[in-house]
Amino acid sequence: MNAVIGLEDGTIVKGTGFGAEGTVCGELVFTTQYTGYEEALTDPSYKGQILMFTYPMIGNYGVSGERFQSDGVKAEALVVREVCNEPYHHKSTRTIYKLMEDEGVCGISGVDTRMLTIKTREHGAMRAALICGSDDGEEAVRLARSQPEISSIDLISKVTCPEPYHIKSDISSANDQKHAVVIDLGIKRSILSSLLARGIDVTVVPATTSVSIIEAYEPDLLFVSNGPGDPQNAKDAIKAVSELAGVVPIAGICFGNQVISLALGADTYKLKFGHRGANQPVKDHESGIVHITSQNHGFAVDGDSLDGTDVSITQTNANDGTVEGISHDNLNIFSVQYHPEANPGPMDTEKLFFGKVLKSIGGEA
């Protein structure tokens, strides 16, 4: 079917549509990973965004369903140069075409993703509209320009759990069984799996959960998850961290790093085009080691705003110097901007981060 994507700057790119027929709007962002498309598409952090892969062919090993990070595709749409329609992998159960069709999500192929990536790097992430079933580029541009900026959209409510739920770890612990309350701002399943693998029981609560309800669970740890959009919209989570700082150990990943930093007095800002991919270098200031990490975020913590807050910057991005990790040792709080549990990406930091989580609550890493 015909398809067209239009950007707010007037760019029009036509291609071949797949998946669902219809119209979708979102912020066009690119990721540099060449594997892990199943994980990326189902990552709730991509809610509100049209996901474009810089790697020229996507779908060559099919879709297994085993690597989903949520209950379905969360990206608003998919943009690729080429889709593989004959994947090969012993665990593959369907193609990318079938996945998008089953999920009712629009996709477009046959477009110049290199040009769109360069444009995004030069001008920043832009509002976009994708129409599957039409080649009306002028309409796509009009729709792109008419949508609100991503910072003004409440995306958290679209991905958080509707009510609390509990998961008991099946790993026996040498210590007393630990319990974490996880604020769900759009959590990936792999994060929960990493906590459970350490013998930590988890209670996942909605993003709007009050401090009194969190306290009633008597947690050993408060964990703040990843999520989509502007962290300043996570007002209830920011309040929870602020009021529970020093009361209970607190840790977070990605969006959670930004939320924790805001609660401790820092500021955040929107990156020009964000960090999305599986090869972002992060330097640990204590060890001097540079880790290769998986990332997906469009906002960052303002390092200068941490001056005078008793918060230390523990890690920075080796490419652009942005904040990748913070800690407040007196309050037993720490977080990272990248995804140590990967999925997709390198898992170099998984044991380091979650070992530190376990130690923070008196467990043995």
C-alpha angles and dihedrals in degrees: 000000000000117000137176137188123206129193129207090248090063098261113149123193123179126202146136119303126220136172114029126007114235146071129294134177130202147122111294110231133168133220124199097207117115098195130038097058090142091057094043096050091051095044108115089214088076093062109128092023136102104224119220124186118213091202107095100229125041128183102035094136095038127222123300101178089225095099100052112137093200139005094290148332110327101176110098093230143341128243120191141158094227136000120212109231096185106050123180125210131118091235097046114120100171144002128257086254091058093043093055091044092050092047094045092236126143123239136180129200136178094056130130098256091172091061092046091049093050090048091051092049091050100042103021131244109325137200110259142179128209122200118193112194097031140062096208099135095175090058091049091053091047091052092047092054094045097057121092124254113269093246090064095052122093100226098154093071089056095058107029120100115266093227139004121280134184130221120190118210116238090207113102113228128214087215131055108295109272124219129205128193108213119202103217110219090155103316124198117231091232091065091055089047091054092052093046091048088062092057093258117142112217135209110194114206133187120265092252096054113137125237092245092057092048090050091050089064088059093219126196088210139021111212123192115205138214119268147158134279132003115354091214087072090065092084098152093049091048089052092048093052092045094052097040096045106122092012098077133006111268130201135169147179130219107320085021090060090056094045092050091048091051090050090053093053104271130126130232132209139191117262119227094245104345134229113285122156144064101268107062111141115225123188118213108215096206099050099024089227120140112219124199107228145185114240141179117172141116099195132060142192116261103238094201091057090063092069109117095011099102086240117128126211103229101176138021137191110262091213102052107002095244119154113273101168141015137185141186105198095186091058097036093240128140139152143170132220096217130064109260091181087057113192093183110028144025117333097206093125100039096096092040096053100039091041087058090048090055093047091050090063096043099266131129116256 
